[in-house]
Amino acid sequence: MAKVFKTSTALQQGLEAACTKAIENSCNRLLGKLQELIDTEYYDVFTLNFYIRTYQFWQSATTKMLTKNCGEIFMDASAMNYNDYWTGEIQLQNAAVGSHGGYMTDTTKEHRFWEAFIAYCEENAIAILREELFKQGLKTI
């Protein structure tokens, strides 16, 4: 159903609300893909021998709105608490190159979750945003 706006202010507010919702939804969809890639490109390529996974790394993937029309998907290093030596920053640096707690194999080096996520975003982020804008009643060309 079409919306009728009686003032330019109402039109602007309606467009801003629809865009904000579309951006939030797009960020959440991209976050889901990031978590999927952490599973497939990180966790699934290395068999544990010495430790039990806490999934803090997976849970540190997050999204937040920076402004009404700008969202961010990122890995939150502060959300990981391993020990005094192995910080969230160290975990992110190691995981980005395929290292699992300092252990690397030829297979793990080939699986880089962050590079895979960037490639996915480059291919799909605009289409996802357009889909979410359409769901809010805004058509794009």
DRENTORKOL-3810 file (N, C-alpha, C; in nm, 4 decimals):
REM DRENTORKOL-3810
@n.u->0.0847; n.v->-0.1175; n.w->0.0000; ca.u->0.0000; ca.v->0.0000; ca.w->0.0000; c.u->0.0894; c.v->0.1239; c.w->0.0000
@n.u->0.0543; n.v->0.2191; n.w->-0.0827; ca.u->0.1317; ca.v->0.3421; ca.w->-0.0945; c.u->0.1094; c.v->0.4303; c.w->0.0277
@n.u->0.2161; n.v->0.4978; n.w->0.0672; ca.u->0.2069; ca.v->0.5918; ca.w->0.1781; c.u->0.1907; c.v->0.7318; c.w->0.1203
@n.u->0.1118; n.v->0.8122; n.w->0.1880; ca.u->0.0900; ca.v->0.9498; ca.w->0.1462; c.u->0.1561; c.v->1.0409; c.w->0.2490
@n.u->0.2413; n.v->1.1297; n.w->0.2009; ca.u->0.3080; ca.v->1.2264; ca.w->0.2877; c.u->0.2528; c.v->1.3640; c.w->0.2551
@n.u->0.2110; n.v->1.4355; n.w->0.3575; ca.u->0.1474; ca.v->1.5656; ca.w->0.3369; c.u->0.2469; c.v->1.6813; c.w->0.3427
@n.u->0.3654; n.v->1.6559; n.w->0.3948; ca.u->0.4662; ca.v->1.7614; ca.w->0.4020; c.u->0.6010; c.v->1.7049; c.w->0.3590
@n.u->0.6897; n.v->1.7949; n.w->0.3204; ca.u->0.8235; ca.v->1.7501; ca.w->0.2827; c.u->0.8973; c.v->1.6938; c.w->0.4040
@n.u->0.8679; n.v->1.7457; n.w->0.5221; ca.u->0.9299; ca.v->1.6932; ca.w->0.6443; c.u->0.8847; c.v->1.5502; c.w->0.6703
@n.u->0.7562; n.v->1.5244; n.w->0.6517; ca.u->0.7036; ca.v->1.3886; ca.w->0.6704; c.u->0.7645; c.v->1.2936; c.w->0.5678
@n.u->0.7808; n.v->1.3412; n.w->0.4445; ca.u->0.8435; ca.v->1.2597; ca.w->0.3406; c.u->0.9872; c.v->1.2261; c.w->0.3793
@n.u->1.0622; n.v->1.3271; n.w->0.4236; ca.u->1.2008; ca.v->1.3051; ca.w->0.4634; c.u->1.2097; c.v->1.2070; c.w->0.5795
@n.u->1.1242; n.v->1.2225; n.w->0.6780; ca.u->1.1250; ca.v->1.1320; ca.w->0.7936; c.u->1.0901; c.v->0.9895; c.w->0.7522
@n.u->0.9939; n.v->0.9757; n.w->0.6626; ca.u->0.9550; ca.v->0.8430; ca.w->0.6141; c.u->1.0673; c.v->0.7750; c.w->0.5372
@n.u->1.1342; n.v->0.8510; n.w->0.4514; ca.u->1.2464; ca.v->0.7963; ca.w->0.3749; c.u->1.3626; c.v->0.7592; c.w->0.4668
@n.u->1.3932; n.v->0.8452; n.w->0.5628; ca.u->1.5024; ca.v->0.8164; ca.w->0.6559; c.u->1.4734; c.v->0.6908; c.w->0.7379
@n.u->1.3514; n.v->0.6770; n.w->0.7851; ca.u->1.3150; ca.v->0.5584; ca.w->0.8650; c.u->1.3265; c.v->0.4317; c.w->0.7806
@n.u->1.2796; n.v->0.4373; n.w->0.6568; ca.u->1.2869; ca.v->0.3204; ca.w->0.5689; c.u->1.4326; c.v->0.2858; c.w->0.5377
@n.u->1.5139; n.v->0.3861; n.w->0.5112; ca.u->1.6557; ca.v->0.3615; ca.w->0.4811; c.u->1.7285; c.v->0.3055; c.w->0.6024
@n.u->1.7013; n.v->0.3604; n.w->0.7197; ca.u->1.7648; ca.v->0.3106; ca.w->0.8418; c.u->1.7325; c.v->0.1634; c.w->0.8629
@n.u->1.6066; n.v->0.1271; n.w->0.8490; ca.u->1.5650; ca.v->-0.0119; ca.w->0.8672; c.u->1.6318; c.v->-0.1024; c.w->0.7627
@n.u->1.6374; n.v->-0.0561; n.w->0.6387; ca.u->1.6999; ca.v->-0.1355; ca.w->0.5322; c.u->1.8491; c.v->-0.1556; c.w->0.5597
@n.u->1.9159; n.v->-0.0537; n.w->0.6081; ca.u->2.0594; ca.v->-0.0656; ca.w->0.6382; c.u->2.0806; c.v->-0.1592; c.w->0.7560
@n.u->1.9993; n.v->-0.1473; n.w->0.8613; ca.u->2.0096; ca.v->-0.2392; ca.w->0.9757; c.u->1.9905; c.v->-0.3836; c.w->0.9314
@n.u->1.8882; n.v->-0.4073; n.w->0.8508; ca.u->1.8612; ca.v->-0.5434; ca.w->0.8024; c.u->1.9747; c.v->-0.5949; c.w->0.7142
@n.u->2.0294; n.v->-0.5084; n.w->0.6296; ca.u->2.1420; ca.v->-0.5482; ca.w->0.5438; c.u->2.2627; c.v->-0.5856; c.w->0.6283
@n.u->2.2918; n.v->-0.5051; n.w->0.7289; ca.u->2.4050; ca.v->-0.5350; ca.w->0.8176; c.u->2.3848; c.v->-0.6684; c.w->0.8883
@n.u->2.2643; n.v->-0.6948; n.w->0.9335; ca.u->2.2371; ca.v->-0.8223; ca.w->1.0011; c.u->2.2528; c.v->-0.9405; c.w->0.9061
@n.u->2.2111; n.v->-0.9251; n.w->0.7816; ca.u->2.2300; ca.v->-1.0322; ca.w->0.6840; c.u->2.3785; c.v->-1.0555; c.w->0.6572
@n.u->2.4543; n.v->-0.9477; n.w->0.6444; ca.u->2.5983; ca.v->-0.9610; ca.w->0.6223; c.u->2.6673; c.v->-1.0201; c.w->0.7451
@n.u->2.6217; n.v->-0.9849; n.w->0.8625; ca.u->2.6760; ca.v->-1.0446; ca.w->0.9851; c.u->2.6532; c.v->-1.1953; c.w->0.9845
@n.u->2.5356; n.v->-1.2386; n.w->0.9437; ca.u->2.5075; ca.v->-1.3817; ca.w->0.9342; c.u->2.6039; c.v->-1.4513; c.w->0.8400
@n.u->2.6364; n.v->-1.3858; n.w->0.7289; ca.u->2.7328; ca.v->-1.4444; ca.w->0.6349; c.u->2.8719; c.v->-1.4490; c.w->0.6963
@n.u->2.9109; n.v->-1.3451; n.w->0.7691; ca.u->3.0414; ca.v->-1.3457; ca.w->0.8356; c.u->3.0504; c.v->-1.4620; c.w->0.9340
@n.u->2.9471; n.v->-1.4837; n.w->1.0123; ca.u->2.9484; ca.v->-1.5941; ca.w->1.1081; c.u->2.9513; c.v->-1.7289; c.w->1.0365
@n.u->2.8817; n.v->-1.7387; n.w->0.9250; ca.u->2.8862; ca.v->-1.8619; ca.w->0.8448; c.u->3.0283; c.v->-1.8865; c.w->0.7935
@n.u->3.0949; n.v->-1.7821; n.w->0.7481; ca.u->3.2321; ca.v->-1.7960; ca.w->0.6981; c.u->3.3300; c.v->-1.8292; c.w->0.8102
@n.u->3.3058; n.v->-1.7787; n.w->0.9301; ca.u->3.3903; ca.v->-1.8179; ca.w->1.0432; c.u->3.3770; c.v->-1.9675; c.w->1.0658
@n.u->3.2547; n.v->-2.0187; n.w->1.0542; ca.u->3.2339; ca.v->-2.1631; ca.w->1.0683; c.u->3.3056; c.v->-2.2408; c.w->0.9582
@n.u->3.2814; n.v->-2.2043; n.w->0.8329; ca.u->3.3300; ca.v->-2.2849; ca.w->0.7208; c.u->3.4758; c.v->-2.2593; c.w->0.6854
@n.u->3.5220; n.v->-2.1362; n.w->0.6995; ca.u->3.6577; ca.v->-2.1014; ca.w->0.6585; c.u->3.7565; c.v->-2.0967; c.w->0.7753
@n.u->3.7060; n.v->-2.1136; n.w->0.8966; ca.u->3.7969; ca.v->-2.1117; ca.w->1.0115; c.u->3.7786; c.v->-2.2361; c.w->1.0976
@n.u->3.6657; n.v->-2.2487; n.w->1.1635; ca.u->3.6458; ca.v->-2.3609; ca.w->1.2556; c.u->3.6506; c.v->-2.4970; c.w->1.1867
@n.u->3.5870; n.v->-2.5097; n.w->1.0719; ca.u->3.5751; ca.v->-2.6404; ca.w->1.0068; c.u->3.7051; c.v->-2.6927; c.w->0.9436
@n.u->3.8083; n.v->-2.6085; n.w->0.9322; ca.u->3.9296; ca.v->-2.6519; ca.w->0.8630; c.u->4.0420; c.v->-2.6924; c.w->0.9574
@n.u->4.0143; n.v->-2.6956; n.w->1.0864; ca.u->4.1193; ca.v->-2.7313; ca.w->1.1818; c.u->4.0605; c.v->-2.8171; c.w->1.2927
@n.u->4.1187; n.v->-2.9336; n.w->1.3134; ca.u->4.0729; ca.v->-3.0245; ca.w->1.4182; c.u->4.1477; c.v->-2.9934; c.w->1.5477
@n.u->4.0724; n.v->-2.9767; n.w->1.6531; ca.u->4.1302; ca.v->-2.9427; ca.w->1.7830; c.u->4.1965; c.v->-3.0624; c.w->1.8486
@n.u->4.3130; n.v->-3.0409; n.w->1.9059; ca.u->4.3801; ca.v->-3.1455; ca.w->1.9825; c.u->4.4082; c.v->-3.1030; c.w->2.1258
@n.u->4.4266; n.v->-2.9731; n.w->2.1477; ca.u->4.4782; ca.v->-2.9274; ca.w->2.2756; c.u->4.3851; c.v->-2.8356; c.w->2.3538
@n.u->4.2773; n.v->-2.7941; n.w->2.2981; ca.u->4.1915; ca.v->-2.7002; ca.w->2.3701; c.u->4.0459; c.v->-2.7208; c.w->2.3291
@n.u->3.9582; n.v->-2.6639; n.w->2.4072; ca.u->3.8151; ca.v->-2.6702; ca.w->2.3787; c.u->3.7716; c.v->-2.5328; c.w->2.3283
@n.u->3.7013; n.v->-2.5298; n.w->2.2205; ca.u->3.6552; ca.v->-2.4029; ca.w->2.1645; c.u->3.5537; c.v->-2.3374; c.w->2.2573
@n.u->3.5703; n.v->-2.2083; n.w->2.2742; ca.u->3.4753; ca.v->-2.1308; ca.w->2.3542; c.u->3.3765; c.v->-2.0555; c.w->2.2649
@n.u->3.4048; n.v->-2.0460; n.w->2.1381; ca.u->3.3259; ca.v->-1.9732; ca.w->2.0384; c.u->3.3209; c.v->-1.8231; c.w->2.0654
@n.u->3.4132; n.v->-1.7732; n.w->2.1471; ca.u->3.4234; ca.v->-1.6289; ca.w->2.1671; c.u->3.4556; c.v->-1.5589; c.w->2.0351
@n.u->3.5368; n.v->-1.6230; n.w->1.9537; ca.u->3.5741; ca.v->-1.5662; ca.w->1.8243; c.u->3.4501; c.v->-1.5480; c.w->1.7380
@n.u->3.3691; n.v->-1.6507; n.w->1.7254; ca.u->3.2455; ca.v->-1.6454; ca.w->1.6458; c.u->3.1519; c.v->-1.5390; c.w->1.7020
@n.u->3.1393; n.v->-1.5371; n.w->1.8341; ca.u->3.0488; ca.v->-1.4424; ca.w->1.8988; c.u->3.0984; c.v->-1.2981; c.w->1.8901
@n.u->3.2276; n.v->-1.2791; n.w->1.8645; ca.u->3.2803; ca.v->-1.1431; ca.w->1.8558; c.u->3.2428; c.v->-1.0744; c.w->1.7248
@n.u->3.1959; n.v->-1.1497; n.w->1.6277; ca.u->3.1459; ca.v->-1.0887; ca.w->1.5048; c.u->3.0199; c.v->-1.0116; c.w->1.5410
@n.u->3.0139; n.v->-0.8862; n.w->1.5016; ca.u->2.9013; ca.v->-0.8034; ca.w->1.5440; c.u->2.8723; c.v->-0.6941; c.w->1.4420
@n.u->2.7638; n.v->-0.6256; n.w->1.4645; ca.u->2.7251; ca.v->-0.5136; ca.w->1.3800; c.u->2.6704; c.v->-0.4030; c.w->1.4686
@n.u->2.6861; n.v->-0.2809; n.w->1.4212; ca.u->2.6237; ca.v->-0.1676; ca.w->1.4906; c.u->2.6011; c.v->-0.0557; c.w->1.3914
@n.u->2.5036; n.v->0.0251; n.w->1.4217; ca.u->2.4750; ca.v->0.1426; ca.w->1.3403; c.u->2.5644; c.v->0.2554; c.w->1.3886
@n.u->2.6372; n.v->0.3177; n.w->1.2962; ca.u->2.7234; ca.v->0.4306; ca.w->1.3297; c.u->2.6464; c.v->0.5618; c.w->1.3245
@n.u->2.5561; n.v->0.5700; n.w->1.2273; ca.u->2.4646; ca.v->0.6831; ca.w->1.2134; c.u->2.3318; c.v->0.6257; c.w->1.1641
@n.u->2.2365; n.v->0.7110; n.w->1.1348; ca.u->2.1081; ca.v->0.6626; ca.w->1.0830; c.u->2.1222; c.v->0.5934; c.w->0.9480
@n.u->2.2259; n.v->0.6313; n.w->0.8730; ca.u->2.2398; ca.v->0.5741; ca.w->0.7383; c.u->2.3761; c.v->0.5085; c.w->0.7140
@n.u->2.4397; n.v->0.4620; n.w->0.8221; ca.u->2.5691; ca.v->0.3963; ca.w->0.8074; c.u->2.5833; c.v->0.2873; c.w->0.9130
@n.u->2.6025; n.v->0.1648; n.w->0.8669; ca.u->2.6202; ca.v->0.0522; ca.w->0.9568; c.u->2.7585; c.v->-0.0082; c.w->0.9410
@n.u->2.7987; n.v->-0.0837; n.w->1.0410; ca.u->2.9310; ca.v->-0.1457; ca.w->1.0409; c.u->2.9188; c.v->-0.2917; c.w->1.0824
@n.u->2.9915; n.v->-0.3787; n.w->1.0131; ca.u->3.0022; ca.v->-0.5197; ca.w->1.0492; c.u->3.1493; c.v->-0.5409; c.w->1.0809
@n.u->3.1794; n.v->-0.5958; n.w->1.1984; ca.u->3.3188; ca.v->-0.6045; ca.w->1.2382; c.u->3.3403; c.v->-0.7144; c.w->1.3407
@n.u->3.4689; n.v->-0.7429; n.w->1.3643; ca.u->3.5088; ca.v->-0.8363; ca.w->1.4686; c.u->3.5492; c.v->-0.7519; c.w->1.5897
@n.u->3.4859; n.v->-0.7760; n.w->1.7019; ca.u->3.5106; ca.v->-0.6982; ca.w->1.8233; c.u->3.6156; c.v->-0.7687; c.w->1.9090
@n.u->3.7385; n.v->-0.7199; n.w->1.9011; ca.u->3.8490; ca.v->-0.7817; ca.w->1.9759; c.u->3.8234; c.v->-0.7788; c.w->2.1255
@n.u->3.7545; n.v->-0.6775; n.w->2.1748; ca.u->3.7298; ca.v->-0.6665; ca.w->2.3192; c.u->3.6293; c.v->-0.7699; c.w->2.3696
@n.u->3.5589; n.v->-0.8364; n.w->2.2786; ca.u->3.4603; ca.v->-0.9376; ca.w->2.3182; c.u->3.5241; c.v->-1.0732; c.w->2.3452
@n.u->3.6551; n.v->-1.0837; n.w->2.3203; ca.u->3.7251; ca.v->-1.2106; ca.w->2.3416; c.u->3.8169; c.v->-1.1982; c.w->2.4622
@n.u->3.8081; n.v->-1.2954; n.w->2.5516; ca.u->3.8908; ca.v->-1.2953; ca.w->2.6721; c.u->3.9508; c.v->-1.4346; c.w->2.6886
@n.u->4.0712; n.v->-1.4523; n.w->2.6350; ca.u->4.1355; ca.v->-1.5833; ca.w->2.6402; c.u->4.2302; c.v->-1.5951; c.w->2.7596
@n.u->4.3296; n.v->-1.5105; n.w->2.7663; ca.u->4.4233; ca.v->-1.5053; ca.w->2.8792; c.u->4.5094; c.v->-1.3812; c.w->2.8634
@n.u->4.6067; n.v->-1.3643; n.w->2.9515; ca.u->4.6892; ca.v->-1.2435; ca.w->2.9466; c.u->4.7729; c.v->-1.2337; c.w->2.8193
@n.u->4.8153; n.v->-1.3482; n.w->2.7673; ca.u->4.8992; ca.v->-1.3451; ca.w->2.6486; c.u->4.8169; c.v->-1.3382; c.w->2.5201
@n.u->4.7160; n.v->-1.4225; n.w->2.5080; ca.u->4.6405; ca.v->-1.4354; ca.w->2.3835; c.u->4.5175; c.v->-1.3452; c.w->2.3889
@n.u->4.5317; n.v->-1.2258; n.w->2.3374; ca.u->4.4238; ca.v->-1.1271; ca.w->2.3411; c.u->4.3330; c.v->-1.1414; c.w->2.2196
@n.u->4.2252; n.v->-1.0679; n.w->2.2196; ca.u->4.1365; ca.v->-1.0651; ca.w->2.1047; c.u->4.2056; c.v->-1.0131; c.w->1.9806
@n.u->4.2906; n.v->-0.9123; n.w->1.9962; ca.u->4.3667; ca.v->-0.8591; ca.w->1.8823; c.u->4.4580; c.v->-0.9654; c.w->1.8227
@n.u->4.5279; n.v->-1.0379; n.w->1.9089; ca.u->4.6166; ca.v->-1.1447; ca.w->1.8603; c.u->4.5348; c.v->-1.2518; c.w->1.7897
@n.u->4.4192; n.v->-1.2865; n.w->1.8452; ca.u->4.3325; ca.v->-1.3857; ca.w->1.7822; c.u->4.2909; c.v->-1.3405; c.w->1.6432
@n.u->4.2513; n.v->-1.2163; n.w->1.6298; ca.u->4.2079; ca.v->-1.1655; ca.w->1.4996; c.u->4.3226; c.v->-1.1647; c.w->1.3985
@n.u->4.4393; n.v->-1.1216; n.w->1.4411; ca.u->4.5542; ca.v->-1.1194; ca.w->1.3511; c.u->4.5902; c.v->-1.2602; c.w->1.3047
@n.u->4.5892; n.v->-1.3551; n.w->1.3967; ca.u->4.6239; ca.v->-1.4933; ca.w->1.3619; c.u->4.5170; c.v->-1.5571; c.w->1.2741
@n.u->4.3917; n.v->-1.5391; n.w->1.3098; ca.u->4.2832; ca.v->-1.6000; ca.w->1.2326; c.u->4.2793; c.v->-1.5467; c.w->1.0898
@n.u->4.3125; n.v->-1.4200; n.w->1.0728; ca.u->4.3091; ca.v->-1.3596; ca.w->0.9393; c.u->4.4075; c.v->-1.4243; c.w->0.8429
@n.u->4.5115; n.v->-1.4873; n.w->0.8949; ca.u->4.6097; ca.v->-1.5533; ca.w->0.8074; c.u->4.5987; c.v->-1.7055; c.w->0.8132
@n.u->4.4970; n.v->-1.7567; n.w->0.8822; ca.u->4.4740; ca.v->-1.9007; ca.w->0.8865; c.u->4.5392; c.v->-1.9720; c.w->1.0023
@n.u->4.5838; n.v->-1.8987; n.w->1.1024; ca.u->4.6483; ca.v->-1.9604; ca.w->1.2184; c.u->4.5441; c.v->-1.9907; c.w->1.3261
@n.u->4.5565; n.v->-2.1076; n.w->1.3855; ca.u->4.4668; ca.v->-2.1507; ca.w->1.4929; c.u->4.5489; c.v->-2.1654; c.w->1.6199
@n.u->4.5465; n.v->-2.0628; n.w->1.7019; ca.u->4.6231; ca.v->-2.0673; ca.w->1.8264; c.u->4.7722; c.v->-2.0832; c.w->1.8033
@n.u->4.8204; n.v->-2.0337; n.w->1.6916; ca.u->4.9616; ca.v->-2.0463; ca.w->1.6583; c.u->4.9931; c.v->-2.1640; c.w->1.5678
@n.u->4.8949; n.v->-2.2505; n.w->1.5432; ca.u->4.9146; ca.v->-2.3670; ca.w->1.4563; c.u->4.8620; c.v->-2.3357; c.w->1.3166
@n.u->4.9452; n.v->-2.3635; n.w->1.2158; ca.u->4.9042; ca.v->-2.3446; ca.w->1.0771; c.u->4.9387; c.v->-2.4689; c.w->0.9964
@n.u->4.8542; n.v->-2.4990; n.w->0.9019; ca.u->4.8806; ca.v->-2.6063; ca.w->0.8065; c.u->4.8631; c.v->-2.5486; c.w->0.6667
@n.u->4.9009; n.v->-2.6249; n.w->0.5668; ca.u->4.8796; ca.v->-2.5788; ca.w->0.4299; c.u->4.7307; c.v->-2.5535; c.w->0.4045
@n.u->4.6464; n.v->-2.6362; n.w->0.4622; ca.u->4.5019; ca.v->-2.6190; ca.w->0.4449; c.u->4.4516; c.v->-2.4935; c.w->0.5139
@n.u->4.4918; n.v->-2.4709; n.w->0.6388; ca.u->4.4402; ca.v->-2.3534; ca.w->0.7106; c.u->4.4862; c.v->-2.2237; c.w->0.6460
@n.u->4.6057; n.v->-2.2227; n.w->0.5866; ca.u->4.6556; ca.v->-2.1016; ca.w->0.5203; c.u->4.5694; c.v->-2.0627; c.w->0.4005
@n.u->4.5049; n.v->-2.1624; n.w->0.3403; ca.u->4.4200; ca.v->-2.1364; ca.w->0.2241; c.u->4.2825; c.v->-2.0825; c.w->0.2629
@n.u->4.2446; n.v->-2.0966; n.w->0.3873; ca.u->4.1112; ca.v->-2.0559; ca.w->0.4330; c.u->4.1228; c.v->-1.9305; c.w->0.5184
@n.u->4.0899; n.v->-1.8190; n.w->0.4582; ca.u->4.1004; ca.v->-1.6898; ca.w->0.5259; c.u->3.9616; c.v->-1.6286; c.w->0.5328
@n.u->3.9003; n.v->-1.6399; n.w->0.6485; ca.u->3.7609; ca.v->-1.6008; ca.w->0.6656; c.u->3.7376; c.v->-1.4543; c.w->0.6294
@n.u->3.8303; n.v->-1.3658; n.w->0.6670; ca.u->3.8064; ca.v->-1.2226; ca.w->0.6447; c.u->3.8153; c.v->-1.1881; c.w->0.4966
@n.u->3.9116; n.v->-1.2455; n.w->0.4263; ca.u->3.9214; ca.v->-1.2231; ca.w->0.2820; c.u->3.7964; c.v->-1.2752; c.w->0.2108
@n.u->3.7473; n.v->-1.3892; n.w->0.2553; ca.u->3.6248; ca.v->-1.4454; ca.w->0.1966; c.u->3.5056; c.v->-1.3533; c.w->0.2238
@n.u->3.5013; n.v->-1.2941; n.w->0.3425; ca.u->3.3919; ca.v->-1.2026; ca.w->0.3770; c.u->3.3987; c.v->-1.0755; c.w->0.2926
@n.u->3.5152; n.v->-1.0200; n.w->0.2762; ca.u->3.5302; ca.v->-0.8994; ca.w->0.1935; c.u->3.4860; c.v->-0.9290; c.w->0.0501
@n.u->3.5274; n.v->-1.0421; n.w->-0.0040; ca.u->3.4880; ca.v->-1.0796; ca.w->-0.1404; c.u->3.3365; c.v->-1.0938; c.w->-0.1502
@n.u->3.2752; n.v->-1.1554; n.w->-0.0470; ca.u->3.1297; ca.v->-1.1706; ca.w->-0.0471; c.u->3.0623; c.v->-1.0333; c.w->-0.0462
@n.u->3.1110; n.v->-0.9437; n.w->0.0380; ca.u->3.0520; ca.v->-0.8095; ca.w->0.0460; c.u->3.0652; c.v->-0.7353; c.w->-0.0860
@n.u->3.1820; n.v->-0.7442; n.w->-0.1483; ca.u->3.2025; ca.v->-0.6771; ca.w->-0.2765; c.u->3.1064; c.v->-0.7279; c.w->-0.3824
@n.u->3.0734; n.v->-0.8566; n.w->-0.3781; ca.u->2.9822; ca.v->-0.9150; ca.w->-0.4758; c.u->2.8348; c.v->-0.8945; c.w->-0.4419
@n.u->2.8008; n.v->-0.8870; n.w->-0.3121; ca.u->2.6602; ca.v->-0.8970; ca.w->-0.2733; c.u->2.6024; c.v->-0.7823; c.w->-0.1918
@n.u->2.6832; n.v->-0.6977; n.w->-0.1327; ca.u->2.6304; ca.v->-0.5968; ca.w->-0.0394; c.u->2.5303; c.v->-0.5021; c.w->-0.1046
@n.u->2.5584; n.v->-0.4563; n.w->-0.2242; ca.u->2.4670; ca.v->-0.3624; ca.w->-0.2902; c.u->2.3345; c.v->-0.4308; c.w->-0.3219
@n.u->2.3400; n.v->-0.5529; n.w->-0.3723; ca.u->2.2161; ca.v->-0.6255; ca.w->-0.4029; c.u->2.1346; c.v->-0.6502; c.w->-0.2755
@n.u->2.2026; n.v->-0.6828; n.w->-0.1666; ca.u->2.1330; ca.v->-0.7039; ca.w->-0.0390; c.u->2.0665; c.v->-0.5752; c.w->0.0063
@n.u->2.1370; n.v->-0.4635; n.w->-0.0025; ca.u->2.0777; ca.v->-0.3352; ca.w->0.0368; c.u->1.9576; c.v->-0.3028; c.w->-0.0510
@n.u->1.9683; n.v->-0.3258; n.w->-0.1802; ca.u->1.8537; ca.v->-0.3001; ca.w->-0.2687; c.u->1.7335; c.v->-0.3862; c.w->-0.2303
@n.u->1.7579; n.v->-0.5135; n.w->-0.1982; ca.u->1.6490; ca.v->-0.6015; ca.w->-0.1557; c.u->1.5834; c.v->-0.5480; c.w->-0.0290
@n.u->1.6652; n.v->-0.5043; n.w->0.0651; ca.u->1.6113; ca.v->-0.4532; ca.w->0.1916; c.u->1.5394; c.v->-0.3203; c.w->0.1729
@n.u->1.5873; n.v->-0.2362; n.w->0.0827; ca.u->1.5158; ca.v->-0.1119; ca.w->0.0518; c.u->1.3797; c.v->-0.1437; c.w->-0.0110
@n.u->1.3779; n.v->-0.2421; n.w->-0.1004; ca.u->1.2527; ca.v->-0.2829; ca.w->-0.1639; c.u->1.1527; c.v->-0.3331; c.w->-0.0593
@n.u->1.2012; n.v->-0.4096; n.w->0.0383; ca.u->1.1140; ca.v->-0.4589; ca.w->0.1453; c.u->1.0539; c.v->-0.3441; c.w->0.2260
@n.u->1.1230; n.v->-0.2309; n.w->0.2276; ca.u->1.0724; ca.v->-0.1128; ca.w->0.2992; c.u->0.9862; c.v->-0.0241; c.w->0.2090
@n.u->0.9636; n.v->-0.0707; n.w->0.0858; ca.u->0.8766; ca.v->0.0031; ca.w->-0.0057; c.u->0.9493; c.v->0.1005; c.w->-0.0960
@n.u->1.0814; n.v->0.0920; n.w->-0.1008; ca.u->1.1589; ca.v->0.1833; ca.w->-0.1851; c.u->1.2190; c.v->0.1050; c.w->-0.3017
@n.u->1.1875; n.v->0.1467; n.w->-0.4212; ca.u->1.2413; ca.v->0.0833; ca.w->-0.5411; c.u->1.3662; c.v->0.1581; c.w->-0.5846
@n.u->1.4681; n.v->0.0825; n.w->-0.6263; ca.u->1.5904; ca.v->0.1434; ca.w->-0.6767; c.u->1.6112; c.v->0.1005; c.w->-0.8202
@n.u->1.6885; n.v->0.1809; n.w->-0.8924; ca.u->1.7200; ca.v->0.1460; ca.w->-1.0317; c.u->1.8698; c.v->0.1429; c.w->-1.0507
END
